[in-house]
Amino acid sequence: MTVKEFAERSGFRIINLADNAGDVHIRQSYCCDLLSIAMTRVPEGAAWVTVMSNMNTLAVASLTEAACVIIAENAASDKEFAEKAKAQGITVLHTEKPVFDAALMVHKAIHAESGI
């Protein structure tokens, strides 16, 4: 499933939809709020679910080549965060769902598409 397809179907609020969102496929979900761990463990192509919504989150997403970032639990983000996501071409979604529930939605969506 592409990031764009997931963004459109999930019902999550779109903070930024990257220009390449229709070409980037989500391979799995990954949950982590500790940036130093996420930096070394977010798999390429993952939908990274976190409550961290600061500039360092975007740096880690870029470094790890995450498919997108999902800000969960209604965590606040500001205009600067959205502008930086746009400038860096990072898709960021926002939801009030808990981290686990948001990641489970990703998991179900990508596995429903593959027939697993």
Summary of the structure (lengths in Angstrom):
residues: 116
radius of gyration: 12.4
end to end distance: 13.1
largest distance: 39.3
contacts: 382
relative contact order: 0.24
helix: 44%
strand: 19%
